[in-house]
Structure formats: C-alpha cells, structure tokens
Amino acid sequence: MPAFEVHHRGVLHQLNLVMVAQFTSQEGDTSVGELQPGETQPSETQPGETQPGETPPGTDMYSFDPFAQHPFYARINHSLVQRAIARLDAARPKDKPVRVVDLASGTGAVTQLILDELEQLGRAATVIGIEPATVALEIARERLRGRAVQFVQGDADQLACVVTDADAVFLCNALHLIPDKPDVVRKITSVLAPDGFLACNSTFFTGAQTPESERFARRWIRRAFAWLRQHHPDLHPTHRGQVAALAWLSADEYVTLLEAQGLQIVERTLEQVQMPLAAVQDIGRYRLFIAGALPGIPIPLGAEALAWAAAEAARELDVTAVPRIWLQLLAQRQVNATAP
Ligand SMILES: C[S@@+](CC[C@H](N)C(=O)[O-])C[C@H]1O[C@@H](n2cnc3c(N)ncnc32)[C@H](O)[C@@H]1O
C-alpha cells in the first residue's frame, strides 16, 4: 500500500489488492513487483493508549508507518480531515453523536487526525477503522490504544456489517489501489446517511507528478539498481511478465466516479507538498515498495539500496525534497439519492 509509486513512461500498473511498480534500469531492464495488502477476516478491537507521531516500538521495521509519520503527510491529510469534520459538525445538532468510518485505515495516521479533530470540537462520536492488512491494523491499534475507536479487519464489504447511516466515511490514500472503484463508492454511498459525507484523497492520479518528481523517480531507481550491481553482483531482480495496466484516473474522472454513485462534490482541491528526502527514503524502506521496485531483492538490501540511491539522486539533482500533488475531494450524499 505505499503512498508513493513510480510512474514509468506515464503508466502506473495496478491490480486487484495488488500494487505494482515498474521501473526500468539504466540498461533497460524491466522489473515488476506485486504488493499484497493482507487478509480480510473481520476481528475485534484492543483498547490502550496513544503516542501521537511515533511508530509503536517493536513493529515491522520495513512498514509504511515511518513514511506516514512525516509532518507533511499529517498536514496534507489534516487539511482534508479538518474541512470534512467542520462540515459534518455544522450539519448535525451539537448534542447528536456522529458515526464516522475510516475505510482503508492503514496504520491509523488519518484515524488519529479524525479522532483529534472530533475531540477538539467536543463531538461525541463512534469511529470505526476498517483495514485489510494485519500488520497495519496492529500498528493502528497500538498507536490508538485507549482512544474511542474500533478497528475491524476487512474492506468495503464489511461496511454494511459495521455501520448504517454513517455521517462520514473517509477513504484516504487508498482509492487508487482499488480496481473496482464504482463498486467501493457504491458500497460507501449505501451506508451513508442521506446527507452524509465521503472524504477521499489520493496522490496517484493524472497530474500528481511534476516534471521534477518524475525526473527524480527515474534517477532514484536507476541508481538503486547500479548500487546493487556494484555491491551484490550475485543478486538479480526477478523478472516477471508485463501485467495489464490500469491507467491513473484524472481529477475529473474521480469527480465523475463519485457523482455517478449519487454523491455531490462539495469541495475539490489540489494541494502540493514537498516530500523531504528522509520521507522518500522511508518509503524506500517500506517492504511492499521494495518488493515492487526491486523484485527478488532481499528486503534489507533493497532498503539499503533505495536509501542510498535516494540520497544520491537528490545530491545529483541538487534537491532536498521532491514535490507531489494531492487531490482532495469532499462529497455529500444527495438527500434523495439512492445508490445505483
Ligand atoms: C497508503 S495506505 C493509506 C492508509 C491510511 N488511509 C492513510 O491515509 O494513511 C492504503 C491502505 O489501503 C488498504 N487497501 C488496499 N486495498 C484495499 C481495499 N480493496 N479495500 C480496503 N483497503 C484497501 C491497504 O491495506 C492500505 O492500508
């Protein structure tokens, strides 16, 4: 589930519950890797205590979580969460508890922002995180131990089992991963209260990359392959066949997708962040990203190669950060709409 993939020749490869990153090395080698998010059995919550901004100790050192803990990641998601919760707060009587779902909650980074925002407004709420990946769920439960949130293992299919008349559903940094987008949006709409909100965002859409970030990504991966050839000439990336490509959607296509399922767009913004080199290196230490970028390479060596190569690419291009654009959408179920 990395929130960062490399666009090669304008095409991003994505499959059902599988993320694929394709890169071409300096010599033109093509490598394709698959990323599997996890099982989908529902399970129950665990209470505890929160440590904001820290990855719980003892967890997977090659997880997505260090990337999600960078301040820019909290800022960009907070921007959406704050606006969504403010609209929700304005739309409901003050004394009415609200029901909020964070679908694809991952390691809980956005769930935490939602809880903080509700708490700041003094809003009583039921908050439910739904996530298929076991390891991500463990991190989220540990991070948000003691907070008023329940986690369920699963995907959009679990929505109807855990909530009805939801006041808001969040789907952050995940819609691009889901091949059947109309299906998931329909399932979300079907559990929303008549005027409930869907807040979703992604940095994987046509227009998310700037020329600088494309240039950086190409050089980064080329340098990683070069480092591996130099330090571990016995290692060879696994070569797999081409996979069917799913093109990125444009911002307009995302809007059309939501509108087709009975949602009305109430806010649509494009926001650019600068990902510091350390964040790029953290995504390069994420096991699923490594598996996609350098298939067949042992995770620790891939992490080392990508960390070194990111620093090298940044030095050669004389940059300390890489730009990236997020699409942020806030939609509302139309009062008389039924999910198609
Ligand atoms: C990049 S993470 C984002 C996590 C969190 N929402 C955030 O913004 O930090 C994407 C998450 O989507 C989950 N995911 C992938 N495919 C999914 C699907 N079909 N249904 C639900 N979740 C999915 C992954 O397991 C992963 O935790």
The ligand as an ORCA input file, in Angstrom:
! r2SCAN-3c Opt
* xyz 0 1
  C      -1.430      4.041      1.566
  S      -2.357      3.180      2.748
  C      -3.309      4.517      3.439
  C      -3.695      4.256      4.853
  C      -4.426      5.402      5.524
  N      -5.774      5.576      4.988
  C      -3.623      6.652      5.341
  O      -4.073      7.539      4.610
  O      -2.547      6.752      5.937
  C      -3.589      2.339      1.788
  C      -4.366      1.317      2.569
  O      -5.395      0.778      1.757
  C      -5.551     -0.576      2.086
  N      -6.241     -1.231      0.985
  C      -5.741     -1.653     -0.190
  N      -6.710     -2.178     -0.953
  C      -7.855     -2.090     -0.239
  C      -9.216     -2.472     -0.474
  N      -9.593     -3.037     -1.619
  N     -10.118     -2.227      0.488
  C      -9.766     -1.646      1.636
  N      -8.494     -1.269      1.923
  C      -7.562     -1.488      0.990
  C      -4.136     -1.066      2.293
  O      -4.071     -2.261      3.052
  C      -3.522      0.128      2.997
  O      -3.549      0.007      4.400
*
